[in-house]
Amino acid sequence: MILQARAINAGFGANHVLHDVDLDVGQGEVHGIFGLNGAGKSVFLKVLAGLVPAWSGSVHLAGRDVTSSAPEARVELGMGHVPQGRLVFADLTVEENLRVGAYTSRRWDRAGYADRLERVYTRLPMLRDHRTALAGSLSGGQQAALAVGRALVNDPKVLLIDEPSAGLAPAIVEQLFSVLRDVAAAGTTMVLVEQNVAFGLRLVDTAHLLQSGRVVYEGPVASLDRDTLASHLGIGSMLSRSVAGALSTRR
């Protein structure tokens, strides 16, 4: 297992958000965490990334206990994080954004930075084409790709991605899907939190459904039926055509 979480409880003040949440992610696997607004999806991802402390439970990365480790220590051990909203540095160029993203890895392997940067450009050629452009001048889809590249520049063992399609037009969502599909196809281990269920189901192999901070279903997307998905996501028996279509493509 590259990433394991055991019995995670977390929240804010008196608000208990996560209740004994588990996760097991193996090398090269792509997992998706789905649920309604307020289900605890993004909080769980932030616990994995070290941005929100766990009240109890444990997080292990490549066999190391990182439950109490700072986010930058987790990056150094092989965790990449693409935050919700992308959060690129608008006044820096694409290449400067990538250099900032590589701050941790450049500290322990400065000589290898050029090779890591070249690998990002090879995997995401749109970033090479815009390497001198200000990040703020990029389209939403290009900014999303930059946020992914900024995490990949450290050669992470596992990539955490929070709501990548949020706020993007449908055509841009398709571009982003192609980017993430190629990243996954190259063998990158990924954990994706996504409100757009149709988008996520097309990409991930294993689905975890959260309801009020508890895992109510986990298993291969290929085994996920329409009734189970509709029941746990509270969207009734009339699944949208896009979600039903996404399920059918994974059979």
KAKAZI-V523584 format. One record per helix or strand of 2 or more residues. SS is the DSSP state (H for helix, E for strand). FROM is the first residue (numbers start at 1). LEN is the number of residues. If there is no record, write none. Layout:
((SS;FROM;LEN) (SS;FROM;LEN))
This chain:
((E;3;10) (E;15;11) (E;30;6) (H;41;9) (E;56;6) (E;64;2) (H;71;7) (E;79;4) (H;94;8) (H;103;6) (H;110;14) (H;125;5) (H;135;3) (H;140;13) (E;158;5) (H;170;16) (E;189;5) (H;197;7) (E;206;6) (E;214;7) (H;221;3) (H;226;8) (H;241;9))
